[in-house]
């Protein structure tokens, strides 16, 4: 099985590395580009990086099936993901349109809701979770569907929100995908591990062109696609008899989750003097408007360079991902102790920087 994992990861990385320059040239020729807020002197930088990620993931799966027919046993489960696959394509297409012509926040939310509903239509949902302190299985009942929708839409936008520095969303997504692959492999969920590795390989190949100084941006087509796929895979991972440890996905995706929560509080409940923010619908839509108060922006305001801020957030994401792996089967005192030690390490690491 290790050979399958290695082949899929390397194939995705190679395809992403090969297709990204092509996508970059097409985007530059079509004028689909934007200025970097940190490097405006660099001129317009092409976007649409999500197209190379989508092509790499799909191409790697196709190549794996061609060279290793035995993998069809695991990918046969994709037949039961037909609506989820359609949702991923819908999100990618929505991102491409947004990169080209800009889509209103309300319109994006509608399409994201439809894409999330497609996962539920496949019969996948977060119906059972494991209490991290007692180890008992909690059944969510009627809350399963709304929690699933909130998780998918939230993660889709969370990766979109952190895509503000060169290589940040791609690197954090790479760490999260590798973490998911490791957790899925230990839980004997090979189909999830394989798809997560395909996404990780695609992100690694893309990161060669997206890391500082980036020659292509991931764009909404990439950031929303990565967030959606990771969210959907974690939903699928929750479908096992005993459920999934509730803290595992939150730790594996701690940085985008934290940044998104702070953005919701800041934009939805903060006051900036605009009267329109007082009604509920305006407050909700204001959550999806851009600002420069994200964690990565604050790190740069504190004096870090763009490259150093990204590397620091990589380190924090890696440590929180390590916590997800170490606490996957932990309970009670061991769980609390592990999280406390790792949280302290992240906090003092930030303070020192």
C-alpha positions in Angstrom: 0.0 0.0 0.0 2.9 2.3 0.7 3.8 2.1 -3.1 0.3 3.3 -4.0 0.6 6.3 -1.5 4.0 7.3 -2.8 3.0 7.0 -6.5 -0.1 9.0 -6.0 1.6 11.8 -4.1 4.6 12.0 -6.5 2.2 11.9 -9.6 0.1 14.8 -8.2 3.2 16.8 -7.4 4.7 16.3 -10.8 1.4 17.1 -12.6 1.0 20.3 -10.6 4.5 21.3 -11.2 4.0 20.7 -15.0 0.6 22.4 -15.3 1.1 25.5 -13.1 3.3 27.3 -15.7 0.7 26.6 -18.4 -2.1 28.0 -16.2 0.1 30.9 -15.3 0.7 31.7 -19.0 -3.0 31.4 -19.8 -4.0 33.7 -16.9 -1.4 36.2 -17.9 -2.6 36.2 -21.5 -6.2 36.6 -20.4 -5.4 39.4 -18.0 -6.6 37.4 -15.0 -4.1 38.8 -12.5 -4.0 41.0 -9.4 -1.4 43.1 -7.5 0.2 41.8 -4.4 -0.6 44.0 -1.4 2.9 43.4 -0.1 4.7 43.7 -3.4 2.8 46.2 -5.6 6.0 47.0 -7.5 6.1 43.4 -8.8 3.2 44.3 -11.1 0.0 42.2 -11.7 0.5 38.5 -10.7 -1.6 35.8 -12.5 -4.2 33.9 -10.5 -6.3 30.9 -11.4 -3.9 28.5 -9.6 -6.9 26.4 -8.6 -7.1 25.1 -12.2 -3.6 23.4 -11.9 -4.6 21.9 -8.5 -7.8 20.5 -9.9 -6.0 19.1 -12.9 -3.2 17.6 -10.8 -5.6 15.8 -8.4 -7.8 14.4 -11.2 -4.8 13.5 -13.3 -3.0 11.7 -10.4 -6.0 9.6 -9.6 -6.4 8.7 -13.3 -2.7 7.7 -13.6 -2.9 5.7 -10.4 -5.8 3.7 -11.6 -4.0 3.1 -14.9 -0.7 1.9 -13.4 -2.2 0.2 -10.3 -5.6 -1.4 -11.2 -5.8 -2.8 -7.7 -6.5 0.8 -6.5 -10.0 0.6 -8.1 -11.0 -1.3 -4.9 -10.5 1.9 -2.9 -11.6 4.4 -5.5 -14.8 2.5 -6.1 -16.1 4.6 -3.1 -15.9 7.6 -5.4 -19.0 6.3 -7.0 -20.8 7.1 -3.8 -19.3 10.5 -3.9 -20.8 11.6 -7.2 -22.6 14.5 -5.7 -19.6 15.5 -3.6 -17.4 15.4 -6.7 -19.9 17.6 -8.5 -19.7 20.0 -5.5 -16.0 20.2 -5.7 -16.3 21.0 -9.4 -18.9 23.6 -8.7 -16.7 25.3 -6.1 -13.7 25.3 -8.5 -15.9 26.8 -11.3 -17.3 29.4 -8.8 -13.7 30.3 -7.9 -12.7 30.7 -11.5 -15.6 33.0 -12.2 -14.7 35.0 -9.1 -11.1 35.3 -10.1 -12.1 36.6 -13.5 -15.1 38.9 -12.9 -15.6 39.0 -9.1 -18.7 37.5 -7.6 -20.8 39.2 -4.9 -20.5 37.7 -1.4 -24.2 36.8 -1.3 -23.9 34.9 -4.6 -20.9 33.0 -3.4 -22.7 31.9 -0.3 -25.6 30.6 -2.3 -23.3 28.5 -4.5 -21.3 27.3 -1.5 -24.5 26.3 0.2 -25.5 24.3 -2.9 -22.1 22.6 -2.9 -22.3 21.7 0.8 -25.8 20.3 0.2 -24.4 18.0 -2.4 -22.2 16.4 0.2 -25.3 15.9 2.4 -27.1 14.5 -0.7 -24.5 11.8 -0.9 -25.6 10.7 2.6 -22.4 12.1 4.3 -22.7 14.1 7.4 -21.2 14.6 10.9 -23.8 12.5 12.7 -21.6 11.1 15.5 -18.7 12.6 17.4 -16.6 11.3 20.2 -16.5 13.2 23.5 -12.7 13.9 23.9 -12.9 13.7 27.7 -15.0 10.6 28.3 -14.6 8.7 25.0 -18.4 8.3 24.7 -20.1 8.6 21.3 -22.5 11.6 21.0 -25.3 11.4 18.4 -26.1 14.7 16.9 -29.6 13.8 15.5 -31.2 16.6 13.6 -28.2 18.8 14.2 -26.1 16.7 11.9 -27.2 18.4 8.7 -26.8 22.0 9.8 -23.4 21.3 11.5 -22.2 19.6 8.4 -23.3 22.5 6.2 -21.7 25.0 8.6 -18.4 23.1 8.7 -18.1 22.8 4.9 -19.1 26.4 4.1 -16.9 27.6 7.0 -13.8 25.8 5.9 -14.3 26.8 2.2 -14.2 30.4 3.3 -11.6 29.9 5.9 -9.0 29.0 3.3 -10.1 31.8 1.2 -9.6 34.2 4.1 -6.0 33.1 4.9 -4.9 33.3 1.2 -3.3 36.7 1.8 0.4 36.0 1.7 2.6 34.2 -0.8 2.3 30.5 -0.2 0.3 30.7 3.0 -2.9 28.9 2.1 -1.0 26.4 -0.1 1.4 25.5 2.7 -1.2 25.3 5.4 -3.4 23.2 3.1 -0.4 20.9 2.5 0.1 20.4 6.2 -3.6 19.8 6.8 -3.8 17.3 3.9 -0.8 15.3 5.1 -2.3 15.2 8.6 -5.6 13.9 7.3 -3.8 11.3 5.2 -1.9 10.1 8.3 -5.0 10.0 10.5 -7.0 8.2 7.7 -4.2 5.6 7.2 -4.1 4.8 10.9 -7.9 4.4 11.0 -7.8 2.1 7.9 -9.6 4.6 5.7 -7.4 4.2 2.7 -9.7 5.9 0.2 -9.6 9.1 2.3 -5.8 8.8 2.7 -5.3 8.4 -1.0 -7.4 11.5 -2.0 -5.8 13.6 0.8 -2.3 12.6 -0.6 -3.4 13.6 -4.1 -4.3 17.0 -2.8 -1.1 17.3 -0.8 1.0 16.4 -3.8 -0.8 18.9 -5.9 -0.2 21.6 -3.3 3.5 20.8 -3.0 4.0 21.1 -6.8 2.1 24.3 -6.8 4.0 25.7 -3.9 7.2 25.8 -5.9 5.6 28.7 -7.9 3.5 30.2 -5.1 6.0 30.5 -2.3 7.6 33.9 -1.8 8.1 35.6 -4.2 5.0 34.1 -5.9 4.8 34.1 -9.7 1.2 32.9 -9.5 -1.6 33.2 -6.9 -3.9 30.4 -5.9 -6.9 32.7 -6.3 -10.4 31.9 -5.1 -10.5 28.9 -7.5 -7.7 27.3 -5.5 -8.4 28.4 -1.9 -12.1 27.6 -1.9 -11.4 24.3 -3.7 -8.8 23.2 -1.1 -11.0 24.2 1.8 -14.0 22.4 0.4 -12.1 19.2 -0.4 -10.5 19.1 3.1 -13.9 19.8 4.8 -15.7 17.1 2.7 -12.9 14.5 3.5 -13.2 15.2 7.2 -16.9 14.8 7.0 -16.5 11.4 5.3 -13.9 10.5 7.9 -16.5 11.1 10.6 -18.7 8.4 9.2 -17.5 5.4 11.2 -19.4 3.4 13.8 -17.8 5.2 16.8 -17.7 8.6 15.2 -14.7 10.9 15.1 -12.9 12.7 18.0 -14.4 16.2 17.9 -11.1 18.0 18.5 -9.2 16.2 15.7 -10.3 18.3 12.7 -10.2 21.5 14.8 -6.6 20.9 15.8 -5.6 19.8 12.3 -7.0 23.0 10.9 -6.4 25.2 13.9 -5.0 28.2 12.1 -7.7 28.7 9.4 -10.5 27.9 12.0 -9.1 30.5 14.4 -8.6 33.1 11.8 -12.1 32.6 10.5 -13.6 32.8 13.9 -11.8 36.0 14.7 -13.0 37.4 11.3 -16.6 36.6 12.1 -16.3 38.3 15.5 -14.5 41.3 14.1 -16.7 41.9 11.0 -20.0 40.6 12.1 -20.1 41.9 15.7 -17.6 44.8 15.6 -18.7 48.3 15.0 -17.2 50.5 12.4 -19.7 53.3 12.3 -21.7 52.0 9.4 -25.5 52.1 10.1 -26.1 49.3 7.6 -24.3 46.9 9.9 -27.1 47.0 12.4 -29.4 44.6 10.5 -28.8 40.9 10.6 -28.3 40.3 6.9 -25.8 43.1 6.5 -23.8 41.8 9.5 -23.8 38.4 8.0 -22.6 39.6 4.5 -20.0 41.8 6.1 -18.2 38.6 7.4 -17.2 37.9 3.8 -15.7 41.3 3.0 -12.0 41.6 3.0 -10.0 43.6 5.5 -6.4 43.7 6.7 -6.8 42.5 10.3 -6.1 38.8 9.8 -3.5 37.0 11.9 -0.9 37.1 9.0 -1.5 40.9 8.6 -1.0 41.4 12.3 2.3 39.5 12.3 3.5 41.7 9.5 2.3 44.8 11.4 4.4 43.6 14.3 7.5 43.7 12.2 7.9 40.3 10.5 8.6 40.1 6.8 6.1 38.4 4.5 8.3 35.3 4.2 9.0 35.1 8.0 5.3 35.5 8.8 4.4 32.6 6.5 7.1 30.4 7.9 6.0 31.1 11.5 2.4 30.2 10.6 3.7 27.0 8.9 5.4 26.1 12.2 2.2 26.8 14.2 0.1 24.8 11.8 2.6 21.9 12.0 2.5 21.9 15.8 -1.3 22.0 15.9 -1.4 19.2 13.3 1.0 17.2 15.5 -1.4 17.7 18.4 -4.2 16.3 16.2 -2.2 13.2 15.6 -1.1 12.7 19.2 -4.6 13.2 20.6 -6.4 11.2 18.0 -7.0 8.3 20.5 -6.2 10.3 23.7 -8.8 11.0 26.4 -9.0 12.8 29.7 -5.8 13.9 31.5 -3.6 12.8 28.6 -5.6 14.8 26.1 -5.7 18.0 28.3 -2.0 17.7 29.0 -1.0 17.3 25.4 -3.1 20.2 24.2 -1.9 22.4 27.0 1.8 21.7 26.3 1.4 22.2 22.6 -0.7 25.3 23.0 1.9 26.8 25.3 4.6 26.0 22.8 2.7 27.9 20.1 1.9 30.8 22.3 5.5 31.3 23.6 6.8 30.8 20.0 4.6 33.7 18.8 5.6 35.8 21.8 9.3 35.2 21.2 9.0 36.2 17.5 
